[in-house]
Amino acid sequence: MKKEYCGLPMRFAHTGVTQFAPENTPEAFQKAAELGFEGIELDINISGDGEIIITHNSDLGYMTFEQHTEKLKDLTAEQIKQIDIPFRNALKFKYPPIPWTEHAGGRRCPTPEEHPESRVTHLITFPEFDAWLSTVDHELTVEVEFKDVGMCPRMDEILASSPNVSRYIFFSGNRAVLEEMQAHYREKGKPKGLRLGANIRFLTEETMAFVRRSDLYEVGLNDASFTKADVDMLTAMGIKVFSNLGDYPAWWAQLGPMGVTAFKTNYPDAYTEWWQSTQK
């Protein structure tokens, strides 16, 4: 982490900086890199021909305003990459800005001139993302959320020739996917440098039983659902805590003192501006 943000949890741009471009697209990731964030969280699914596609859903409806409702598994990767993703699907239509009165910064929505209604982008494959990541010249950690089962073998092939393995954390919020991931790497062994995580959201007897029997670098927990004592307990187990969202200043102020390692936010610019204001 850069010196000026020492003491601040790593700033993960959730699906990229999505006030500048639609989520999980190259432009959203590029903006996160340009702004110097320490991390990106992205989502992956699988195409009909077995390629890893960076997108949240298993269909294309919500990314295309229902212009394309095909399932990814019914299309090849090349077909998926040809489908236009409108810039009007940027986050301003998904999450409203945080009111300026609530913090020192503000999530700036794009102007029509910056993102005309006709502007489009396209989804990319994970190998294409991996190639882009190789061009980022500062330390950038990438959380890769597996949205479905069956993707580990293809990811093994990709990582076999990737120079970025130590930058990745593979995780999921889906228990079936997590169990498959743990079993796969227990049997095959992890590529050197790869880290595993789990978005368990809440600490319960059931989730803690999973944590204790798993190989985990980090767990994701929902905002206001855990305490410093919980962070200390997990730290003693060698597990770091990533906070899921919680985009409001009262929560932001607690992250550093609690010892949270990373914060996944939909408002990385506002969070950074707030942090800077607290250092004055």
C-alpha positions in Angstrom: 0.0 0.0 0.0 1.2 3.5 -0.8 2.7 5.4 2.0 0.0 8.1 2.0 -2.6 5.4 2.7 -0.7 3.6 5.5 -3.2 2.4 8.0 -6.1 2.4 5.5 -7.5 -1.0 4.5 -6.7 -1.9 1.0 -9.1 -0.2 -1.3 -10.8 -2.7 -3.6 -12.9 -1.2 -6.4 -15.9 -3.5 -6.5 -16.2 -4.6 -10.2 -14.0 -1.7 -11.1 -14.7 2.0 -10.9 -18.2 1.8 -12.1 -19.2 5.5 -12.3 -16.9 5.7 -15.3 -17.9 2.5 -17.1 -20.2 -0.5 -16.7 -19.2 -3.0 -14.1 -16.7 -5.8 -14.9 -15.6 -4.1 -18.1 -12.0 -3.1 -19.2 -12.7 0.6 -18.9 -13.9 0.2 -15.3 -10.7 -1.8 -14.4 -8.4 0.6 -16.2 -9.9 3.5 -14.2 -9.2 1.7 -10.9 -5.6 1.2 -12.0 -5.2 4.8 -13.1 -6.5 6.0 -9.8 -4.1 3.8 -7.9 -6.4 1.6 -6.0 -4.8 -1.4 -4.3 -7.3 -3.9 -5.5 -10.1 -4.9 -7.9 -12.9 -7.4 -7.3 -14.4 -9.0 -10.4 -16.8 -11.8 -11.2 -16.5 -14.7 -13.6 -18.8 -17.1 -15.3 -18.3 -19.6 -18.1 -19.2 -19.7 -21.8 -20.7 -22.5 -23.8 -17.3 -23.4 -25.2 -15.7 -23.5 -21.7 -14.0 -20.1 -21.6 -14.0 -17.9 -18.5 -15.9 -14.7 -19.1 -15.7 -11.7 -16.7 -19.3 -10.8 -15.8 -21.6 -11.2 -12.8 -24.6 -13.0 -14.2 -25.0 -16.2 -16.2 -27.0 -14.3 -18.8 -26.6 -11.0 -20.6 -29.9 -9.3 -19.8 -29.0 -6.9 -17.1 -25.8 -5.7 -19.0 -27.8 -5.0 -22.2 -31.1 -3.7 -20.9 -32.7 -6.9 -22.0 -31.6 -6.5 -25.6 -29.8 -9.8 -25.2 -31.2 -12.4 -22.8 -29.1 -15.3 -24.0 -27.4 -17.5 -21.4 -23.7 -17.5 -21.5 -23.6 -21.3 -21.7 -25.6 -21.1 -24.9 -22.9 -18.9 -26.6 -19.2 -19.1 -27.4 -16.8 -16.7 -26.0 -16.4 -15.0 -29.3 -20.1 -14.5 -29.6 -20.3 -13.0 -26.1 -17.5 -10.6 -26.9 -19.3 -9.2 -29.9 -22.4 -8.1 -27.9 -22.5 -4.4 -27.2 -22.6 -3.4 -23.5 -24.1 0.2 -23.3 -22.3 2.7 -21.2 -25.7 3.9 -19.9 -25.5 0.7 -17.8 -22.9 2.5 -15.6 -23.4 2.4 -11.9 -25.3 5.7 -11.8 -28.4 3.6 -12.9 -27.7 0.9 -10.3 -26.6 2.8 -7.2 -27.4 6.5 -6.5 -24.6 8.8 -5.5 -23.8 9.2 -1.8 -25.2 12.6 -0.8 -22.4 15.2 -0.5 -23.7 16.2 2.9 -22.7 12.7 4.3 -19.0 12.8 3.6 -16.1 14.9 2.3 -16.2 13.3 -1.1 -18.8 12.3 -3.6 -19.4 9.7 -6.3 -19.4 11.7 -9.5 -21.9 10.5 -12.1 -20.8 10.7 -15.7 -22.1 13.5 -17.8 -23.9 12.9 -21.1 -20.8 14.3 -22.9 -18.5 11.8 -21.2 -20.8 8.8 -21.8 -23.1 9.5 -24.7 -26.0 7.0 -25.0 -24.5 5.5 -28.1 -21.2 4.5 -26.4 -20.6 0.8 -25.9 -18.0 -1.6 -24.5 -17.7 -5.4 -24.5 -17.1 -8.2 -22.1 -13.7 -9.8 -22.0 -12.3 -13.2 -21.2 -10.1 -13.9 -18.2 -7.0 -14.5 -20.3 -7.5 -11.0 -21.8 -7.8 -9.6 -18.3 -4.7 -11.4 -17.3 -2.8 -9.9 -20.2 -4.0 -6.5 -19.2 -3.0 -7.0 -15.6 0.5 -7.7 -16.7 0.7 -4.0 -18.0 -0.3 -2.5 -14.6 3.0 -1.4 -13.1 1.9 -1.0 -9.5 0.9 -3.6 -7.0 -2.7 -4.5 -7.7 -4.5 -7.4 -6.0 -7.4 -9.0 -7.8 -10.2 -10.8 -6.0 -11.8 -13.2 -8.5 -15.4 -14.3 -7.6 -16.4 -17.6 -9.1 -20.1 -17.4 -9.7 -20.6 -21.0 -10.8 -19.1 -24.5 -10.4 -16.9 -26.1 -13.0 -14.4 -23.4 -13.7 -11.3 -24.6 -11.8 -9.8 -26.8 -14.6 -9.9 -23.9 -17.1 -8.5 -21.5 -14.6 -5.6 -24.0 -14.0 -4.8 -23.8 -17.7 -4.8 -20.0 -17.6 -2.7 -19.7 -14.5 -0.1 -22.2 -15.9 1.2 -19.5 -18.3 0.2 -16.4 -16.2 2.9 -14.2 -14.6 0.2 -12.8 -12.2 -0.7 -15.8 -10.0 0.5 -14.1 -6.8 -1.8 -11.2 -7.6 -5.0 -13.3 -7.5 -7.3 -14.3 -4.7 -9.9 -16.9 -5.9 -13.1 -16.9 -3.8 -16.9 -17.2 -3.9 -20.0 -16.5 -1.9 -21.6 -19.7 -3.2 -21.1 -22.6 -0.8 -21.1 -25.2 -3.6 -18.5 -23.3 -5.5 -16.4 -22.9 -2.3 -16.5 -26.6 -1.5 -15.5 -27.4 -5.1 -12.7 -24.9 -5.0 -11.3 -26.2 -1.7 -11.6 -29.9 -2.9 -10.0 -29.1 -6.2 -6.9 -27.4 -4.8 -6.6 -29.9 -2.0 -6.3 -32.6 -4.6 -4.4 -30.8 -7.3 -2.4 -28.4 -5.2 -2.5 -24.6 -5.6 -0.3 -22.9 -8.1 2.5 -21.1 -6.3 1.3 -17.8 -5.0 -2.4 -18.3 -5.5 -4.6 -17.4 -2.5 -8.1 -18.6 -1.7 -10.9 -16.7 0.1 -14.5 -17.1 1.0 -17.3 -14.6 1.2 -19.0 -16.0 4.3 -20.8 -12.7 5.1 -21.6 -13.6 8.7 -19.8 -15.5 11.5 -22.0 -18.3 12.6 -21.2 -21.8 13.9 -21.8 -23.2 10.4 -19.6 -20.7 8.6 -16.9 -21.0 11.3 -16.9 -24.8 10.8 -16.2 -24.2 7.1 -13.5 -21.7 7.9 -11.7 -24.0 10.3 -11.4 -26.9 7.8 -10.5 -24.8 4.8 -7.4 -23.3 3.3 -8.2 -19.5 3.4 -6.2 -16.4 3.1 -9.2 -14.2 3.7 -12.9 -14.1 4.5 -15.4 -11.5 3.4 -17.8 -10.2 6.1 -20.7 -7.9 5.8 -20.5 -4.4 7.3 -21.5 -4.0 10.9 -21.7 -7.8 11.4 -18.3 -8.2 13.1 -16.2 -6.7 15.8 -12.5 -6.1 16.5 -12.5 -9.2 18.6 -13.7 -11.2 15.6 -10.9 -9.7 13.5 -8.4 -10.6 16.2 -9.7 -14.2 16.4 -9.4 -14.7 12.6 -6.0 -13.0 12.5 -4.8 -15.5 15.1 -5.9 -18.2 12.7 -3.9 -16.6 10.0 -7.0 -15.3 8.1 -7.5 -11.7 7.0 -10.8 -9.9 7.0 -12.2 -8.2 3.9 -15.2 -5.9 4.5 -18.0 -6.2 2.0 -19.2 -2.8 1.0 -20.7 -0.7 3.9 -20.5 2.5 2.0 -21.1 5.1 4.7 -18.6 7.1 6.8 -19.6 5.7 10.2 -18.4 2.3 9.0 -15.4 3.6 7.1 -14.1 5.1 10.4 -14.1 1.7 12.1 -12.2 -0.3 9.5 -8.7 0.8 10.4 -9.0 0.5 14.2 -10.5 -2.9 13.8 -7.6 -4.2 11.7 -9.6 -4.9 8.6 -7.2 -5.8 5.7 -9.3 -4.7 2.7 -12.5 -2.9 2.0 -14.6 -3.7 -1.1 -16.5 -0.6 -2.1 -18.8 0.7 -4.8 -17.6 4.2 -4.0 -13.7 4.0 -4.0 -13.4 7.7 -5.0 -15.6 8.9 -2.2 -14.0 6.6 0.3 -10.5 7.9 -0.7 -11.6 11.5 -0.5 -13.1 10.9 3.0 -9.9 9.2 4.1 -7.8 12.1 2.9 -10.0 14.6 4.7 -9.4 12.7 8.0 -5.6 13.2 7.6 -5.8 17.0 7.5 
